[in-house]
Amino acid sequence: MSQLEQFPGIRLRAIPITGPDAVVFMQAQLTVDIHNIADQRLHPTAWCSPDGRVDTVLLVALEAGRVTLVLPETMVEATLKRARMFSIGRKVTIEQTSSVHPAGHTSPDPDRELALAFDPARALVIDDAAENPDDRATELSAEWLQADVQCRMPWILPENAGLFLPQMLGMEALGGLSYKKGCFPGQEVIARVHYRGRVTRRITGFRLQADRPPAPGTEFELAGKPARVLYAVAGSGPATAVAGLAVVAAEARDDAEIS
């Protein structure tokens, strides 16, 4: 039984943002410094609440003034609502969402293939021509998710929204958190923790032998401290090895075996 048969998998959508203020608008919202990212690549970033907690983890690309946000489909509605609210008074257009799928599929516009900044061997295709929002081609395969786990890409699904600081999700290591870019939601809290505080929780990979992956948001105990699953994916073979990402106590051992 595959992961996608056990509970809904991760499907990606893209939100294109255009207009004269598109870059300035998103620079004031996301944790990454958009002015310093490479064009035509997808960079990890987060959109935080005023208390510094991550509401959404996204990939962001800059293409000749056009900003493209890629995120799990289950996070699109809340992100669109927030983007439209904060864009009042800005000269931006928030367009209809686009289909997203890993490169290698047939695409009507190969120029919309964007490599992952943290894993350049992989790329996503932004398919603006796709009309069916329920197109299951946007669902990430187990192999893709296993690569995301290996890279520590901390996708946030609704079960974990608003719980963690970006430092807890490893956004610094992925290049998705800037302390010098200026203001963005939660910036004061995030900077205070960086310069004066201590991060008590962190992201780690985990492995376990199980019939099926634990669902996002599953809580467990590691080294006597509470931990929480971000997402997990099953491998192949008769003895299923589940791999996933979790947020654990800062002192917990990395790549721990859990039961």
C-alpha positions, 0 to 999 in steps of 0.5 A: 500500500502506498502513502497516497492510498493511506492518507492524502498526499502532498499536491502543489499549486503555484500562485503567480503574483505580477504587477509593478509592486509584486517584488516589493510586496513579497519582500515585505512578507516572506522570510527570504531576501527576494532581492538576493535570490537567483532568477529562474530558481525556486527558493525555500521561504516561509510566511509567518504570523506576527508572533514569528510562527510559520503559517506556510512554507513555500518555494518562491521564484523571481522571473523578470519581475514576476513572483511565483509562489509554490506551496501545498494545495491544502495551504492555498486558500488561506495563503490567497486570503492573506495575500489579497488582504495585505496587497490592498493599496499595492499595484499587484495582481494575484492570478489564478493558481497554476498546476505544478508537477516535477520536471520530466512530464510533458509541458507545453512551455518548457521555459517554465521549468524551475530548478530547486535552489537547494537541490538543482538536480530536481525541477518543477514545471509551472503549468499555467495552461492546466485548467483542471485544479484537481489534476492529480499530476500535481501530487508528489511521488514517494520518490520526490518526497523521499528526496525532500526529506533528505534535503530537510524541506519542511513542508507545512500542512494544515495540521502544523500551521502556526506552531514553529519558528522558522529556525525550528524548521531549518530555514536558515540552512536552506537559505530561506531566512534573512536577518538583514532584509528588513521588516516582515511579519514576525521579524522582531520575534525571529530576530530576538530569538536569533540574537538573544535567545535559544532555539529549543526545538529543531527539525530532524529526519527520522526512520522507522519500520512500519506498515504505513507512515504517521500522519502529519501532526502525529505526536510522539516522544523522543529522548523524553521530550515531545516531538511532532511529525511534519510529514512522512513517506513510505519506502518500497520493499517487503520491510517498509522503511518509513522516512520523514521529518519531525520537529524535536527537542534541540538536544535530540539525536539526529536521524533517530530510530523511533517506534 
